[in-house]
């Protein structure tokens, strides 16, 4: 008398088909059960459970950001802009009152002079350029280095950066 044979492929196919229909809680219970089993069949079952988990996580993962946080960001921007305008408006009113009180003490040519306006603009632009110049001197630009000159950690880091850029679709 011969022992009954077990068709492993058929068992695995039925197990895989059954995994699609179970809820997440049951899937986790099955994963715990299969993790405790020894043998090759149990290893294949663990692989199927892991594949089903990954599939469900990929399906749940949003492909684009949800709409609600974008609206929240817009409302924050609007609120911030409104607060800046209100604060700036109040400051402008107070400054206008202060200028009106002391207007007779300031020569009219200085108040309305286009040269004064140009001096303010030149000071702002010059300040920005000076700040950029100082920043460039403090943090110099990157220098090209041959890949052969890198240590193993540098090569690994370069490989990670290239892989991330390729994943984003950038040309390396």
C-alpha positions, 0 to 999 in steps of 0.5 A: 500500500502506498502513502497518499501523495500531496500535490504541493503546487495545488496546495499552494495555489489554493492557499494563494487564492484563499489569501486574497479573500481574507481580511487583514486580521486573518492575514496576520493570524495566518502569518503568525501560524505559518511562521511557526511551521517548519519545512519547505511547504511552510517556507513557500506559504510564508513567501505567499503571505509576505507577497500578499502583505506587500500587495495590500500595502502597495494598493493602500499607498496613495498615488497622489497626496490627499486633497484635504492637506492641500486645502489646509496648506492653502488656508494657512497661506491665506491666513498668514497673508491676511495677518501680514497684510493686517499687521502691515496695514496697522504699521503703515497707518501708525507710520503715516500718523508719525510722518504727518506729525513731523512732516513740517520738520523734513524738507519736501525735496527729501521726502519725495526725491526719487534719488532717496527711493533709488538709494533704498533699492540700491541698498537692498540689492547691494545687501542681498549681493553682499550676503550671497558673496559672503555665503559663497565664500563660506560654503564653496561650490562642489569640486569635481572628483574622479569616482576612482578617488572615492573611498568605499563609503563615497562610492556607496553614497554615490551609488545610492544617489544615482539609484534615487535619481534613476527612480525619480526618472532623472537622467544620470 
